[in-house]
């Protein structure tokens, strides 16, 4: 393997040649040496374009473990070789996709030449720009002074994708294998589709009806020890302090993904690309998870407004509710009967739900939102997810 790098007009070359090392061993020289030049006859393969101010070329030669000693004319050996190249391209497009994205990417990668058609294009595992992708809110979690950012994505059903889109979105390993968490360290992908050993009673496995669920987790390089990042940067294990939070988010994303899968892309009639807003906000306080009521919820803001000078009464009430969330009981009930919890307003009549939604709608209008803006706000709120028809009928 030969690597040539160029920085500010200065070139450096190093070559790791196993044949050279083996030859040294035959002469009883037990030295593992790096060469300062490419192998003889390979210099031309490491030439960088003259217009580049910086860049790197990596050259692999003598790949006997891939195609053994087959002649170049062997068709089967060629097919195997090109299959490996395709896998390398897919790997680069996936692992470094956040560096490769956009019109002015921070990084450009090419394989077997620098022609435009040999450039590696980013593979976006979350289809962030697709109108039918459902996204949960981006939620930062502070752990021991470090910030972990988490966001869930529910990809569109096959019916909402063109054939080429569906094929590309399946990823290097296929739809089922690519479900789960995607863990990034400084935007470089470490884990590409895993449930990280999470689950109730036993770890989740990858199942067909959850294949649309993908969750992005961003961690800084200052948390390598907490996440047990290995030298190869191919393994990440979430620390115990946030496993519970990741579990709850994954349950929500999996539930929505299952609904989209089962109903062929219909998740209520939520407007495309609308971010979900939840009434409860999970936080980490002193290393432990807590759940806070969203003070921006229109009904909460209206309650504070109408109490006027006595607004501290509402604030104190909210604090008491937050401090006494029956987490142990919820956990116990969920572990014993995972699917027993009721959906929001499940036992309420449509008339009762309409009264609640109308109250929230009026609160938003009082704040100065236009009717369509108020409806859009309500349509993104998790508690009203199944009542999009009521929201759109508001006048």
C-alpha positions as CSV (number, residue, x, y, z in Angstrom):
1,X,0.0,0.0,0.0
2,X,1.4,3.4,-1.0
3,X,0.1,6.7,0.3
4,X,1.1,10.1,-1.2
5,X,-0.2,13.3,0.4
6,X,0.2,16.9,-0.7
7,X,-0.2,19.8,1.6
8,X,0.7,23.4,0.6
9,X,2.9,22.2,-2.2
10,X,4.9,19.7,-0.1
11,X,4.6,16.0,-0.9
12,X,5.2,13.1,1.4
13,X,5.2,9.4,0.3
14,X,5.2,6.2,2.4
15,X,4.9,2.6,1.2
16,X,4.0,-0.5,3.2
17,X,5.3,-3.4,1.1
18,X,4.7,-6.9,2.5
19,X,7.0,-8.5,-0.2
20,X,9.8,-6.2,1.0
21,X,9.2,-7.2,4.6
22,X,9.2,-10.9,3.7
23,X,12.5,-10.5,1.8
24,X,14.0,-8.9,4.9
25,X,12.9,-11.8,7.0
26,X,14.5,-14.3,4.6
27,X,17.8,-12.5,5.3
28,X,17.2,-12.6,9.1
29,X,16.4,-8.9,9.3
30,X,13.4,-8.7,11.5
31,X,12.6,-5.2,10.6
32,X,9.2,-3.8,9.6
33,X,10.1,-0.8,7.6
34,X,8.1,1.8,5.7
35,X,9.5,2.8,2.3
36,X,9.8,6.5,1.4
37,X,8.7,5.9,-2.3
38,X,6.2,4.0,-4.3
39,X,7.2,0.5,-5.6
40,X,9.2,0.5,-8.8
41,X,6.9,1.2,-11.8
42,X,4.1,2.5,-9.6
43,X,5.1,6.2,-9.4
44,X,2.8,7.2,-12.3
45,X,-0.2,5.8,-10.5
46,X,0.2,8.2,-7.5
47,X,0.4,11.4,-9.5
48,X,-1.9,14.1,-8.2
49,X,-3.5,16.7,-10.5
50,X,-1.2,19.8,-10.9
51,X,-4.0,22.2,-10.0
52,X,-4.5,20.6,-6.5
53,X,-3.1,22.4,-3.5
54,X,-3.8,19.5,-1.2
55,X,-4.9,15.9,-1.6
56,X,-4.1,12.3,-0.9
57,X,-3.7,9.2,-3.1
58,X,-3.9,5.7,-1.6
59,X,-2.7,2.9,-3.9
60,X,-3.3,-0.8,-3.2
61,X,-1.3,-3.3,-5.3
62,X,-0.6,-7.0,-5.2
63,X,-4.0,-7.9,-3.8
64,X,-3.4,-11.7,-3.9
65,X,-5.9,-12.4,-1.2
66,X,-8.7,-11.0,-3.4
67,X,-8.0,-12.6,-6.8
68,X,-5.2,-15.1,-5.7
69,X,-2.8,-15.7,-8.6
70,X,-5.4,-15.7,-11.4
71,X,-4.3,-14.1,-14.7
72,X,-5.7,-10.6,-15.6
73,X,-7.6,-12.3,-18.4
74,X,-9.6,-14.5,-16.0
75,X,-13.3,-13.2,-16.3
76,X,-14.3,-14.6,-12.9
77,X,-11.4,-13.0,-11.1
78,X,-12.3,-9.7,-12.8
79,X,-15.9,-10.0,-11.6
80,X,-14.7,-10.7,-8.0
81,X,-12.3,-7.8,-8.2
82,X,-14.9,-5.3,-9.4
83,X,-17.4,-6.6,-6.8
84,X,-14.9,-5.6,-4.1
85,X,-14.4,-2.2,-5.7
86,X,-18.2,-1.7,-5.6
87,X,-18.3,-2.6,-1.9
88,X,-15.5,-0.1,-1.2
89,X,-17.4,2.6,-3.0
90,X,-20.6,1.9,-1.1
91,X,-18.6,1.9,2.2
92,X,-17.0,5.3,1.5
93,X,-20.3,6.8,0.4
94,X,-21.9,5.6,3.6
95,X,-19.2,6.3,6.2
96,X,-18.2,9.7,5.0
97,X,-21.6,10.8,3.6
98,X,-21.9,13.9,5.7
99,X,-18.5,15.1,4.4
100,X,-19.5,14.4,0.8
101,X,-22.9,16.1,0.8
102,X,-23.9,19.4,-0.7
103,X,-22.8,21.5,-3.7
104,X,-19.5,22.4,-2.0
105,X,-18.5,19.3,0.0
106,X,-15.7,19.4,2.5
107,X,-14.3,16.2,1.0
108,X,-14.1,14.7,-2.5
109,X,-13.3,11.0,-2.9
110,X,-12.5,9.2,-6.2
111,X,-11.9,5.5,-6.9
112,X,-9.6,4.3,-9.7
113,X,-9.2,7.7,-11.3
114,X,-10.2,11.3,-10.9
115,X,-12.7,11.6,-13.7
116,X,-16.0,13.1,-12.8
117,X,-17.9,9.8,-13.1
118,X,-15.5,8.1,-10.7
119,X,-16.3,10.5,-7.9
120,X,-18.0,9.0,-4.8
121,X,-21.5,10.4,-4.2
122,X,-22.9,10.5,-0.7
123,X,-25.4,7.9,0.5
124,X,-27.9,9.6,2.8
125,X,-29.4,6.9,5.1
126,X,-32.2,9.1,6.2
127,X,-33.6,10.5,3.0
128,X,-33.8,13.9,4.7
129,X,-34.9,15.8,1.6
130,X,-37.8,13.4,0.7
131,X,-41.2,14.9,1.3
132,X,-42.5,11.8,2.9
133,X,-39.8,11.2,5.5
134,X,-41.1,11.7,9.0
135,X,-38.6,13.2,11.5
136,X,-38.7,13.5,15.3
137,X,-37.3,16.7,16.9
138,X,-33.6,17.0,17.2
139,X,-32.9,16.5,20.9
140,X,-29.6,17.3,22.6
141,X,-28.7,15.3,25.7
142,X,-26.0,16.5,28.1
143,X,-24.0,13.8,29.7
144,X,-21.2,14.7,32.1
145,X,-20.7,18.0,30.3
146,X,-20.8,16.4,26.8
147,X,-23.6,16.8,24.3
148,X,-25.1,13.9,22.4
149,X,-27.6,14.8,19.7
150,X,-30.3,12.4,18.7
151,X,-33.0,12.4,16.0
152,X,-35.3,9.7,14.6
153,X,-36.2,9.3,10.9
154,X,-39.1,7.2,9.5
155,X,-38.3,6.6,5.8
156,X,-41.1,6.6,3.2
157,X,-43.0,3.5,2.3
158,X,-42.0,1.7,-0.9
159,X,-45.2,3.1,-2.5
160,X,-43.9,6.7,-2.0
161,X,-40.5,6.0,-3.7
162,X,-39.4,5.7,-7.3
163,X,-37.8,2.3,-8.1
164,X,-34.3,3.8,-8.2
165,X,-34.9,5.8,-5.0
166,X,-36.1,2.6,-3.2
167,X,-33.1,0.6,-4.4
168,X,-30.6,3.3,-3.4
169,X,-32.2,3.9,0.0
170,X,-31.8,0.2,0.9
171,X,-28.1,0.8,1.5
172,X,-25.1,-1.5,1.2
173,X,-26.7,-4.4,3.2
174,X,-30.4,-4.0,2.3
175,X,-33.5,-2.6,4.0
176,X,-33.8,-5.0,6.9
177,X,-30.1,-4.8,7.8
178,X,-29.9,-1.0,7.7
179,X,-32.6,-0.4,10.3
180,X,-31.7,0.9,13.7
181,X,-29.2,3.4,15.2
182,X,-26.6,5.3,13.2
183,X,-23.8,6.5,15.5
184,X,-21.6,9.3,14.3
185,X,-18.3,10.5,15.9
186,X,-17.6,14.0,14.7
187,X,-19.9,13.3,11.7
188,X,-18.0,10.1,10.7
189,X,-20.3,7.1,10.7
190,X,-19.2,4.4,13.2
191,X,-22.3,2.2,13.4
192,X,-24.6,1.8,10.4
193,X,-27.8,0.2,11.5
194,X,-28.0,-1.5,14.9
195,X,-30.4,-1.6,17.8
196,X,-27.4,-1.4,20.1
197,X,-28.6,-4.3,22.2
198,X,-31.6,-2.3,23.3
199,X,-35.1,-3.8,23.8
200,X,-37.6,-4.9,26.4
201,X,-36.8,-8.2,28.2
202,X,-34.5,-9.2,25.3
203,X,-32.6,-7.3,22.6
204,X,-34.5,-6.3,19.5
205,X,-33.8,-8.1,16.3
206,X,-34.1,-6.7,12.8
207,X,-37.6,-7.3,11.6
208,X,-39.4,-6.5,8.3
209,X,-42.0,-4.2,9.8
210,X,-39.4,-2.0,11.4
211,X,-37.2,-1.6,8.4
212,X,-38.2,2.0,7.8
213,X,-36.8,3.1,11.3
214,X,-33.4,4.8,11.4
215,X,-32.1,6.9,14.2
216,X,-29.1,9.3,14.0
217,X,-26.9,9.7,17.1
218,X,-24.1,12.3,17.1
219,X,-21.3,12.0,19.7
220,X,-18.2,14.1,20.1
221,X,-14.7,12.6,20.1
222,X,-14.5,13.5,23.8
223,X,-16.8,10.6,24.6
224,X,-14.8,7.8,23.2
225,X,-14.3,6.2,26.6
226,X,-18.0,6.4,27.6
227,X,-19.1,4.9,24.3
228,X,-16.3,2.3,24.3
229,X,-15.1,3.3,20.8
230,X,-12.5,0.8,19.6
231,X,-9.3,1.6,17.7
232,X,-10.9,0.7,14.3
233,X,-13.8,3.0,15.1
234,X,-16.3,0.3,14.1
235,X,-17.9,-0.3,17.5
236,X,-19.9,2.0,19.8
237,X,-21.8,1.0,22.9
238,X,-24.1,3.6,24.6
239,X,-23.3,4.4,28.2
240,X,-25.9,3.2,30.8
241,X,-27.0,6.8,31.6
242,X,-28.7,7.3,28.3
243,X,-29.7,3.8,27.3
244,X,-33.1,4.3,28.8
245,X,-33.7,7.5,26.8
246,X,-32.5,5.9,23.6
247,X,-34.8,3.0,24.3
248,X,-37.9,5.2,24.6
249,X,-37.0,7.2,21.5
250,X,-36.4,3.9,19.6
251,X,-39.8,2.6,20.7
252,X,-41.5,5.7,19.4
253,X,-39.7,5.6,16.0
254,X,-40.3,1.8,15.6
255,X,-44.0,2.3,16.4
256,X,-44.4,5.0,13.7
257,X,-42.3,2.9,11.3
258,X,-44.5,-0.1,11.8
259,X,-47.6,2.1,11.2
260,X,-46.2,3.5,8.0
261,X,-45.2,0.0,6.9
262,X,-48.6,-1.5,7.7
263,X,-50.6,1.3,6.1
264,X,-48.5,1.5,3.0
265,X,-47.1,5.0,3.8
266,X,-50.1,6.6,5.5
267,X,-49.3,7.9,8.9
268,X,-52.4,9.8,9.8
269,X,-52.4,12.5,7.1
270,X,-49.5,14.5,8.6
271,X,-48.2,17.2,6.3
272,X,-45.0,16.1,4.5
273,X,-41.7,16.7,6.2
274,X,-43.3,18.1,9.3
275,X,-41.2,17.6,12.5
276,X,-43.1,15.9,15.3
277,X,-43.4,18.1,18.5
278,X,-44.0,16.2,21.8
279,X,-45.7,17.6,24.9
280,X,-43.0,16.0,27.1
281,X,-39.3,16.9,26.7
282,X,-36.7,14.3,27.9
283,X,-33.6,15.7,29.6
284,X,-30.6,14.4,31.5
285,X,-30.2,16.1,34.9
286,X,-27.2,15.1,37.2
287,X,-26.7,12.1,35.0
288,X,-30.3,10.9,35.3
289,X,-33.2,11.2,32.9
290,X,-36.1,13.5,33.7
291,X,-39.2,14.5,31.7
292,X,-40.3,18.1,31.5
293,X,-43.6,19.6,30.1
294,X,-43.0,21.7,27.0
295,X,-43.6,25.3,28.1
296,X,-44.2,26.2,24.5
297,X,-47.2,24.0,24.2
298,X,-50.1,26.3,23.2
299,X,-52.4,25.1,26.0
300,X,-49.7,25.5,28.6
301,X,-49.0,29.0,27.4
302,X,-52.7,29.9,27.4
303,X,-53.1,28.6,30.9
304,X,-50.2,30.8,32.0
305,X,-51.6,33.8,30.1
306,X,-55.1,33.6,31.6
307,X,-53.9,33.4,35.1
308,X,-52.2,36.8,34.7
309,X,-50.4,37.8,37.9
310,X,-51.0,34.4,39.4
311,X,-49.0,32.6,36.7
312,X,-46.6,31.2,39.3
313,X,-49.5,28.9,40.4
314,X,-49.5,27.2,37.0
315,X,-45.7,27.1,36.9
316,X,-45.6,25.5,40.3
317,X,-48.3,23.0,39.3
318,X,-46.2,22.0,36.2
319,X,-43.1,21.5,38.4
320,X,-45.0,19.3,40.8
321,X,-46.2,17.1,37.8
322,X,-42.7,17.0,36.4
323,X,-41.2,16.0,39.7
324,X,-43.7,13.2,40.3
325,X,-43.9,11.4,37.0
326,X,-44.6,7.8,38.0
327,X,-41.6,6.4,36.1
328,X,-41.3,3.2,38.1
329,X,-45.0,2.4,37.7
330,X,-44.9,3.2,33.9
331,X,-41.8,1.0,33.5
332,X,-43.4,-1.8,35.4
333,X,-46.6,-1.6,33.4
334,X,-44.7,-1.4,30.2
335,X,-42.5,-4.4,31.0
336,X,-45.4,-6.6,32.0
337,X,-47.7,-5.5,29.1
338,X,-45.6,-3.8,26.4
339,X,-48.6,-2.9,24.1
340,X,-51.2,-2.1,26.8
341,X,-50.8,1.7,27.0
342,X,-53.6,3.7,25.5
343,X,-53.0,6.2,22.7
344,X,-53.7,9.9,23.3
345,X,-57.5,10.5,23.7
346,X,-58.2,6.9,22.8
347,X,-61.1,6.7,25.2
348,X,-62.4,10.2,24.4
349,X,-65.3,11.0,22.0
350,X,-64.5,13.0,18.9
351,X,-66.5,15.9,20.4
352,X,-64.3,16.0,23.5
353,X,-61.1,15.9,21.4
354,X,-62.5,18.7,19.1
355,X,-63.0,20.9,22.2
356,X,-59.4,20.4,23.3
357,X,-58.0,21.0,19.8
358,X,-60.2,24.1,19.4
359,X,-58.9,25.5,22.7
360,X,-55.3,25.0,21.5
361,X,-56.2,26.6,18.1
362,X,-57.7,29.7,19.8
363,X,-54.6,30.0,21.9
364,X,-52.4,30.1,18.8
365,X,-54.6,32.6,17.1
366,X,-54.5,34.8,20.3
367,X,-50.7,34.7,20.0
368,X,-51.0,36.2,16.5
369,X,-50.6,33.2,14.3
370,X,-52.7,33.1,11.1
371,X,-55.3,30.3,10.8
372,X,-53.1,28.2,8.4
373,X,-50.0,28.7,10.6
374,X,-52.0,27.6,13.7
375,X,-53.3,24.5,11.9
376,X,-49.7,23.6,10.8
377,X,-48.5,24.0,14.4
378,X,-51.2,21.6,15.7
379,X,-50.7,19.1,12.9
380,X,-47.1,18.6,14.1
381,X,-48.0,17.9,17.7
382,X,-47.8,14.3,18.7
383,X,-50.9,14.4,20.9
384,X,-53.1,15.2,17.9
385,X,-51.3,12.9,15.4
386,X,-54.5,10.8,14.7
387,X,-56.8,13.8,14.4
388,X,-55.6,15.6,11.3
389,X,-59.1,15.7,9.9
390,X,-60.4,17.7,12.9
391,X,-57.5,20.1,12.6
392,X,-58.1,20.8,9.0
393,X,-61.8,21.4,9.6
394,X,-61.1,24.2,12.1
395,X,-62.5,27.6,11.1
